[in-house]
Amino acid sequence: MTVVAVEDLALRFDDRELWHDLTFAVERGEFLAVLGPNGAGKTSLLRVLLGQLEPTRGRVVLDRSRIGYVPQQRVFDRDLPLRGRDLVRFGLDGNRWGIARLASPDRGRIEAAIAAVGATTLADAPIGRLSGGEQQRLRVAQALVSDPSLLLADEPLLSLDLAYQQVIVRLLDERRRSAGTPVVFVTHDVNPILSAVDRVLYLGPDGWAIGGVDDVLTTETLSRLYGTAIDVLRVRGRVVVVGTPDAEHVHHVH
């Protein structure tokens, strides 16, 4: 069952075109990783899927009424009068927070989502006083609490140590397997999610490619997408990319 259909999508800002003729579908239960260098339009693609950004051409077909979204990490004001539990609650009633009391089942869902990401001890803490990793775990709980039919995640592993990266990946993987909720996962490093990924969408400077990890993350494919010689190595079960013009991008599949 197709949950997201992207057809002939193009996105241009002034004289710069990020991508064109982008066409793919996301099926029920699928885990799709979105990779590419800085400025390739990975976050912009999620904004198009969310309906926050109008593409230059093409169309997107999906149900936006039940999307769980983990945005890129942002800094909260240290004195913001908001607890960890309140942040998660926004995933249920973001338009009504602070007005109505939650029903008992909704309170239970919030506590269960917080516990699932290992953040029970953070529930009553001021959100602005938490570390970036602690805030990120609560954002994942916020995305899951509404029982979404689609999960969009924009660099959800930032600021998380290896142990909590594994917790989050396992949680999203279990969700898509048990509930059939597809995951579109933007990341600079594919290695923490290799065990979960079904397909990779790679947005490159000279085009895009979609397919299995072993089909897309290859010397031939990335060399074509960059228009220059790129080496892709497999080292102890990890993917290593060597030779990308963007020095920081070398680490996206470190």
C-alpha positions as a printed NumPy array, in Angstrom:
array([[  0.   ,   0.   ,   0.   ],
       [  1.433,   3.351,  -1.06 ],
       [  1.416,   5.982,   1.721],
       [  3.393,   8.726,  -0.061],
       [  3.552,   9.325,  -3.808],
       [  5.978,  11.927,  -5.172],
       [  5.619,  12.665,  -8.871],
       [  8.015,  14.691, -11.073],
       [  8.929,  17.001,  -8.211],
       [ 11.231,  19.974,  -8.765],
       [ 12.414,  22.622,  -6.331],
       [ 14.188,  25.839,  -7.259],
       [ 15.296,  28.827,  -5.199],
       [ 15.995,  31.787,  -7.493],
       [ 18.587,  30.51 ,  -9.996],
       [ 19.481,  27.374,  -8.037],
       [ 17.617,  24.152,  -8.676],
       [ 17.99 ,  21.59 ,  -5.894],
       [ 16.415,  18.694,  -7.792],
       [ 14.052,  17.964, -10.639],
       [ 11.948,  15.054, -11.908],
       [ 12.074,  13.552,  -8.406],
       [  9.711,  10.586,  -8.418],
       [  9.313,   7.905,  -5.773],
       [  6.755,   6.229,  -3.519],
       [  6.904,   5.237,   0.139],
       [  5.08 ,   2.038,   0.951],
       [  3.397,   0.978,   4.166],
       [  5.984,  -0.238,   6.677],
       [  8.96 ,   1.032,   4.674],
       [ 12.043,   2.697,   6.177],
       [ 13.466,   5.216,   3.676],
       [ 16.737,   7.022,   4.457],
       [ 17.312,  10.397,   2.773],
       [ 21.004,  11.201,   2.318],
       [ 23.07 ,  13.84 ,   0.566],
       [ 25.502,  16.701,   1.148],
       [ 24.664,  19.919,   2.95 ],
       [ 22.416,  22.081,   0.791],
       [ 21.079,  19.19 ,  -1.289],
       [ 17.5  ,  19.849,  -0.172],
       [ 16.918,  17.025,   2.331],
       [ 15.089,  19.195,   4.861],
       [ 13.324,  21.027,   2.027],
       [ 11.939,  17.699,   0.822],
       [ 10.443,  17.04 ,   4.259],
       [  8.941,  20.535,   4.242],
       [  7.323,  19.759,   0.886],
       [  5.887,  16.519,   2.293],
       [  4.555,  18.444,   5.303],
       [  2.91 ,  21.036,   3.049],
       [  5.11 ,  23.841,   4.433],
       [  6.909,  24.463,   1.126],
       [  5.417,  24.579,  -2.353],
       [  7.453,  22.73 ,  -4.985],
       [  8.358,  24.452,  -8.219],
       [  6.804,  21.61 , -10.194],
       [  5.197,  18.234,  -9.605],
       [  2.911,  16.961,  -6.897],
       [  2.834,  14.995,  -3.653],
       [ -0.019,  12.688,  -2.65 ],
       [ -0.335,  11.764,   1.036],
       [ -2.609,  12.142,   4.062],
       [ -1.202,  15.01 ,   6.139],
       [ -3.719,  14.63 ,   8.966],
       [ -1.683,  12.002,  10.846],
       [  1.997,  12.799,  10.374],
       [  4.47 ,  12.405,  13.21 ],
       [  7.351,  14.82 ,  12.719],
       [ 10.742,  15.052,  14.426],
       [ 12.223,  18.428,  13.376],
       [ 15.87 ,  19.348,  13.379],
       [ 17.161,  20.122,  16.824],
       [ 16.639,  23.716,  17.932],
       [ 17.602,  25.498,  21.122],
       [ 14.906,  26.252,  23.687],
       [ 15.131,  29.314,  25.923],
       [ 16.534,  28.192,  29.284],
       [ 13.681,  29.908,  31.137],
       [ 10.855,  28.614,  28.943],
       [  8.017,  27.561,  31.313],
       [  7.548,  24.194,  29.634],
       [  8.195,  20.726,  31.025],
       [  9.274,  17.672,  29.121],
       [  5.774,  16.217,  29.494],
       [  4.237,  19.401,  28.044],
       [  6.428,  19.168,  24.944],
       [  5.269,  15.607,  24.304],
       [  1.649,  16.651,  24.875],
       [  1.895,  19.03 ,  21.907],
       [  1.876,  15.908,  19.747],
       [ -1.713,  15.296,  20.874],
       [ -3.245,  18.741,  21.276],
       [ -0.774,  21.38 ,  20.191],
       [ -3.588,  23.821,  19.481],
       [ -5.229,  23.376,  22.876],
       [ -2.332,  23.084,  25.327],
       [ -2.959,  24.865,  28.607],
       [ -6.737,  25.099,  28.134],
       [ -8.404,  21.73 ,  28.579],
       [ -7.622,  18.816,  30.855],
       [ -6.527,  15.639,  29.164],
       [ -8.623,  12.506,  29.399],
       [ -7.064,   9.634,  31.289],
       [ -6.302,   7.568,  28.14 ],
       [ -4.41 ,  10.534,  26.626],
       [ -2.39 ,  11.   ,  29.801],
       [ -1.505,   7.323,  29.619],
       [ -0.385,   7.674,  25.998],
       [  1.881,  10.575,  26.903],
       [  3.511,   8.679,  29.762],
       [  3.951,   5.577,  27.577],
       [  5.596,   7.588,  24.781],
       [  7.97 ,   9.241,  27.247],
       [  8.895,   5.891,  28.763],
       [  9.479,   4.36 ,  25.322],
       [ 12.31 ,   6.817,  24.599],
       [ 13.833,   6.389,  28.058],
       [ 12.827,   9.868,  29.244],
       [ 10.599,   9.208,  32.285],
       [ 12.982,  11.059,  34.603],
       [ 12.808,  14.082,  32.283],
       [  9.018,  14.408,  32.225],
       [  8.82 ,  17.168,  34.842],
       [ 12.122,  18.878,  34.041],
       [ 12.131,  22.372,  32.461],
       [ 12.7  ,  21.726,  28.763],
       [ 15.189,  24.59 ,  28.413],
       [ 17.453,  23.098,  31.085],
       [ 17.792,  19.732,  29.349],
       [ 20.693,  18.733,  27.132],
       [ 20.294,  18.557,  23.367],
       [ 20.128,  14.779,  23.496],
       [ 17.49 ,  14.79 ,  26.212],
       [ 15.371,  17.263,  24.272],
       [ 15.728,  15.147,  21.146],
       [ 14.387,  12.048,  22.902],
       [ 11.314,  14.022,  23.959],
       [ 10.792,  15.256,  20.388],
       [ 10.72 ,  11.647,  19.214],
       [  8.136,  10.866,  21.907],
       [  6.095,  13.854,  20.7  ],
       [  6.123,  12.473,  17.142],
       [  4.981,   9.022,  18.275],
       [  2.309,   9.949,  20.812],
       [ -0.406,  10.738,  18.238],
       [ -0.305,   7.242,  16.678],
       [  0.819,   8.637,  13.286],
       [  0.3  ,   6.95 ,   9.937],
       [  3.592,   8.43 ,   8.639],
       [  6.797,   9.404,  10.451],
       [  9.097,  12.124,   9.107],
       [ 12.38 ,  12.548,  10.969],
       [ 14.945,  15.267,  10.25 ],
       [ 18.319,  14.297,  11.773],
       [ 16.683,  12.747,  14.873],
       [ 19.952,  11.248,  16.152],
       [ 21.784,  14.551,  16.57 ],
       [ 23.252,  15.036,  20.076],
       [ 22.419,  11.46 ,  21.075],
       [ 25.124,   9.114,  22.3  ],
       [ 25.464,   5.715,  20.651],
       [ 23.274,   3.947,  23.204],
       [ 20.342,   6.319,  22.745],
       [ 20.813,   6.357,  18.986],
       [ 20.191,   2.626,  19.109],
       [ 17.144,   3.136,  21.347],
       [ 15.568,   5.606,  18.907],
       [ 16.354,   3.556,  15.796],
       [ 14.973,   0.419,  17.421],
       [ 11.823,   2.28 ,  18.496],
       [ 11.131,   3.628,  14.991],
       [ 11.955,   0.25 ,  13.445],
       [  9.554,  -1.543,  15.796],
       [  6.852,   1.027,  15.085],
       [  7.004,   0.561,  11.318],
       [  7.086,  -3.231,  11.652],
       [  4.233,  -3.52 ,  14.158],
       [  1.946,  -0.72 ,  12.945],
       [  3.045,  -0.449,   9.317],
       [  3.969,   3.21 ,   9.806],
       [  6.518,   4.17 ,   7.142],
       [  9.537,   6.224,   8.199],
       [ 11.257,   8.877,   6.076],
       [ 14.527,   9.5  ,   7.879],
       [ 16.918,  12.333,   6.946],
       [ 20.429,  11.719,   8.252],
       [ 24.077,  12.634,   7.636],
       [ 25.22 ,   9.187,   8.788],
       [ 23.571,   6.063,   7.447],
       [ 25.527,   3.63 ,   9.62 ],
       [ 23.395,   3.837,  12.808],
       [ 20.299,   2.901,  10.767],
       [ 21.776,   0.335,   8.367],
       [ 19.972,  -2.524,  10.1  ],
       [ 16.587,  -0.82 ,   9.588],
       [ 16.858,   0.798,   6.153],
       [ 14.923,  -0.673,   3.232],
       [ 15.895,   1.92 ,   0.637],
       [ 18.034,   5.039,   0.285],
       [ 17.107,   8.256,  -1.516],
       [ 20.344,  10.081,  -2.29 ],
       [ 20.094,  13.738,  -3.299],
       [ 23.345,  14.718,  -4.996],
       [ 24.72 ,  17.835,  -6.725],
       [ 24.198,  16.296, -10.173],
       [ 21.016,  14.299,  -9.686],
       [ 19.371,  11.805,  -7.4  ],
       [ 19.093,   8.057,  -6.997],
       [ 16.84 ,   5.724,  -5.06 ],
       [ 17.178,   2.031,  -4.286],
       [ 18.69 ,  -0.416,  -1.846],
       [ 21.78 ,   0.532,   0.142],
       [ 23.996,  -1.729,  -1.968],
       [ 22.573,  -0.248,  -5.167],
       [ 22.837,   3.452,  -4.294],
       [ 25.853,   3.719,  -1.991],
       [ 28.343,   2.586,  -4.583],
       [ 31.403,   4.138,  -6.182],
       [ 29.674,   4.275,  -9.574],
       [ 26.413,   5.842,  -8.387],
       [ 27.931,   8.488,  -6.111],
       [ 30.559,   9.392,  -8.696],
       [ 27.697,  10.061, -11.13 ],
       [ 25.739,  12.103,  -8.582],
       [ 28.764,  14.245,  -7.732],
       [ 30.226,  14.465, -11.21 ],
       [ 33.626,  13.505,  -9.839],
       [ 35.461,  10.408,  -8.625],
       [ 34.057,   9.09 ,  -5.329],
       [ 35.114,   5.92 ,  -3.525],
       [ 32.641,   3.955,  -1.417],
       [ 34.171,   1.402,   0.929],
       [ 32.749,  -1.226,   3.265],
       [ 34.811,  -1.372,   6.459],
       [ 33.776,  -3.769,   9.248],
       [ 30.134,  -3.542,   8.31 ],
       [ 30.168,   0.239,   7.936],
       [ 29.884,   2.418,   4.85 ],
       [ 32.697,   4.92 ,   4.285],
       [ 32.607,   7.542,   1.516],
       [ 35.905,   9.067,   0.397],
       [ 36.455,  11.98 ,  -1.97 ],
       [ 33.304,  14.106,  -1.677],
       [ 33.922,  17.793,  -2.476],
       [ 32.061,  18.786,   0.711],
       [ 34.602,  17.975,   3.429],
       [ 31.95 ,  17.784,   6.159],
       [ 29.936,  15.418,   3.996],
       [ 32.638,  12.742,   4.24 ],
       [ 31.213,  11.956,   7.668],
       [ 27.609,  11.528,   6.608],
       [ 28.301,   7.842,   5.987],
       [ 31.346,   7.762,   8.174]])
